[in-house]
Amino acid sequence: MPTLKLIKYLKDLGIKFLTPDILSSILQTNNRNSIYKTANRLLKHGLLQKIDKGKFILTEANVGDFEIANFIIRPSYISLESALSFYGILPQFPYSITSVTTLRPRSVGKYEYSRISSNLFWGYIKKDNFLIATPEKALLDYTYLASKKLRNFDTSEWDLSAVDIDTFKSICSKIKFAPFRKLVKKLNIYD
């Protein structure tokens, strides 16, 4: 398929992101050499941008950082500092786009992924075109990772008004890890 025709086809389908598997399906070929040559041709012409190994975005696609973060590693959802900032709990926006995943932790450019166990992989919603933790779950994720010494727990400038305290208490009660429970008490949400 000619390059410009392929791009038009991708746009018509509403495709913003590409992987070799998606390209294989569109080109109706399993020939990896053809797939990678096509991807390289699109890159060379500036029609694609490489995000990570085997992950591309159409140059003209209108996507935000949170949507890109969800695409780079699946499963993942926006949480921690990024979600807390999104909800106004943290006063400033972090440099990195922070997400949690059940896979190994890693960073890809400005995208940072922290690992949580699969039994904690819940409490997120779809907003626009990305998955993000609810305010309560973002606070739980952050507190949990801080209890494991993977985050700094300075909450002095936090504004918890966006957090439903009853919901937060309820979801925290599921976690019996003593260091976590100790940090939750430091939030001063219990009467």
C-alpha positions as CSV (number, residue, x, y, z in Angstrom):
1,M,0.0,0.0,0.0
2,P,1.5,3.4,-0.9
3,T,2.6,5.5,2.1
4,L,0.1,8.4,1.8
5,K,-2.8,6.0,1.1
6,L,-1.8,4.0,4.2
7,I,-1.8,7.1,6.4
8,K,-5.2,8.2,5.0
9,Y,-6.5,4.7,5.7
10,L,-5.2,4.8,9.3
11,K,-6.7,8.3,9.9
12,D,-10.1,7.1,8.4
13,L,-10.1,4.2,10.9
14,G,-9.3,6.6,13.7
15,I,-6.0,4.8,14.5
16,K,-3.6,7.0,16.5
17,F,-1.1,4.3,17.6
18,L,0.6,1.6,15.7
19,T,2.4,-1.6,16.6
20,P,3.8,-4.2,14.3
21,D,0.7,-6.4,15.0
22,I,-1.7,-3.6,14.1
23,L,0.3,-2.9,10.9
24,S,0.3,-6.6,10.1
25,S,-3.4,-6.7,10.3
26,I,-3.9,-3.6,8.2
27,L,-1.4,-4.8,5.5
28,Q,-2.8,-8.3,5.7
29,T,0.7,-9.8,5.9
30,N,2.7,-11.7,8.5
31,N,5.9,-10.9,6.7
32,R,7.9,-9.1,9.5
33,N,10.3,-7.7,7.0
34,S,7.5,-6.0,5.1
35,I,6.0,-4.7,8.3
36,Y,9.2,-3.2,9.6
37,K,10.1,-1.7,6.1
38,T,6.7,0.0,6.0
39,A,7.1,1.3,9.6
40,N,10.6,2.6,8.7
41,R,9.3,4.3,5.6
42,L,6.6,6.0,7.6
43,L,9.2,7.1,10.2
44,K,11.5,8.4,7.5
45,H,8.7,10.5,5.9
46,G,7.9,11.9,9.4
47,L,4.4,10.4,9.4
48,L,5.1,8.2,12.5
49,Q,7.0,8.9,15.7
50,K,8.6,6.1,17.7
51,I,7.5,6.1,21.3
52,D,9.1,2.8,22.4
53,K,10.4,-0.4,20.9
54,G,7.6,-1.5,18.5
55,K,5.3,1.3,19.5
56,F,4.5,4.3,17.3
57,I,2.1,7.2,17.2
58,L,0.9,8.9,14.0
59,T,2.6,12.3,13.8
60,E,-0.7,14.2,13.2
61,A,-2.6,12.3,15.9
62,N,-4.1,14.5,18.6
63,V,-3.3,12.6,21.8
64,G,-2.3,13.7,25.3
65,D,0.4,12.4,27.5
66,F,-2.0,10.3,29.6
67,E,-3.3,8.5,26.6
68,I,0.3,7.8,25.4
69,A,1.2,6.5,28.9
70,N,-1.7,4.0,28.7
71,F,-0.5,2.9,25.3
72,I,3.2,2.4,26.2
73,I,2.6,-0.3,28.8
74,R,-0.6,-2.3,29.1
75,P,-2.0,-2.9,31.6
76,S,-1.5,0.4,33.2
77,Y,-3.4,3.4,34.5
78,I,-2.4,7.0,35.5
79,S,-1.9,7.2,39.2
80,L,0.4,8.5,41.9
81,E,1.7,12.1,41.5
82,S,0.1,12.6,38.0
83,A,-3.4,11.6,39.2
84,L,-3.0,13.4,42.5
85,S,-2.1,16.5,40.6
86,F,-4.9,16.0,38.0
87,Y,-7.4,16.1,40.9
88,G,-5.8,19.1,42.6
89,I,-4.5,17.1,45.6
90,L,-0.9,18.0,44.8
91,P,-0.4,21.7,44.1
92,Q,2.1,21.2,41.3
93,F,2.2,18.9,38.2
94,P,5.1,16.4,38.3
95,Y,7.8,16.3,35.6
96,S,7.1,12.6,34.9
97,I,3.8,11.1,33.9
98,T,3.3,8.5,36.6
99,S,1.3,5.2,36.1
100,V,1.0,1.9,37.9
101,T,1.1,-1.5,36.2
102,T,1.3,-5.1,37.2
103,L,4.4,-5.5,35.1
104,R,7.9,-4.7,36.0
105,P,8.7,-1.0,36.9
106,R,10.4,1.0,34.2
107,S,10.7,4.4,32.6
108,V,10.3,5.4,29.0
109,G,11.4,9.0,28.5
110,K,9.1,11.1,30.7
111,Y,6.8,8.2,31.4
112,E,7.3,6.3,34.7
113,Y,5.7,3.0,35.6
114,S,5.6,1.6,39.2
115,R,4.6,-1.9,39.9
116,I,1.7,-2.8,42.1
117,S,0.5,-6.3,42.8
118,S,-2.4,-7.6,40.7
119,N,-4.7,-7.6,43.7
120,L,-4.3,-3.8,43.9
121,F,-4.9,-3.2,40.2
122,W,-8.4,-1.7,40.4
123,G,-10.0,1.6,41.2
124,Y,-9.5,3.4,37.9
125,I,-11.9,5.0,35.5
126,K,-11.9,5.8,31.8
127,K,-11.8,9.6,31.3
128,D,-11.7,10.9,27.8
129,N,-9.3,8.4,26.1
130,F,-7.2,7.3,29.1
131,L,-7.5,5.2,32.3
132,I,-6.8,7.1,35.5
133,A,-7.2,6.2,39.2
134,T,-10.0,7.7,41.1
135,P,-8.8,10.3,43.6
136,E,-9.2,7.8,46.5
137,K,-7.3,5.0,44.6
138,A,-4.5,7.4,43.5
139,L,-4.1,8.4,47.2
140,L,-4.1,4.7,48.2
141,D,-1.5,3.8,45.5
142,Y,0.7,6.6,46.5
143,T,0.5,5.8,50.2
144,Y,1.0,2.1,49.6
145,L,4.2,2.7,47.6
146,A,5.4,5.2,50.2
147,S,4.9,2.5,52.9
148,K,7.2,0.3,50.8
149,K,9.7,3.2,50.8
150,L,9.2,3.8,47.0
151,R,7.8,7.3,47.4
152,N,8.4,10.2,49.7
153,F,5.5,10.8,52.0
154,D,5.4,14.6,52.5
155,T,1.7,15.5,52.5
156,S,2.1,18.9,54.1
157,E,0.9,20.8,51.0
158,W,-1.8,18.3,49.9
159,D,-5.4,19.3,49.5
160,L,-7.6,16.3,50.2
161,S,-10.9,18.0,49.5
162,A,-11.3,16.0,46.2
163,V,-11.0,12.8,48.1
164,D,-14.2,11.1,49.4
165,I,-12.9,10.2,52.9
166,D,-15.5,7.5,53.5
167,T,-14.6,5.8,50.3
168,F,-10.9,6.1,51.0
169,K,-11.3,4.6,54.5
170,S,-13.3,1.8,53.0
171,I,-10.7,0.8,50.4
172,C,-7.9,1.2,52.8
173,S,-9.5,-1.2,55.2
174,K,-8.8,-4.0,52.6
175,I,-5.0,-3.6,53.1
176,K,-3.6,-5.1,56.3
177,F,0.1,-4.1,55.7
178,A,1.1,-2.4,59.0
179,P,3.5,0.3,57.5
180,F,0.6,1.3,55.1
181,R,-1.9,1.6,57.9
182,K,0.6,3.7,59.9
183,L,1.0,6.1,56.9
184,V,-2.8,6.3,56.4
185,K,-3.1,7.5,60.0
186,K,-0.6,10.3,59.2
187,L,-3.1,11.8,56.7
188,N,-5.2,12.9,59.7
189,I,-8.5,11.8,58.1
190,Y,-9.7,9.9,61.2
191,D,-11.7,11.7,63.8
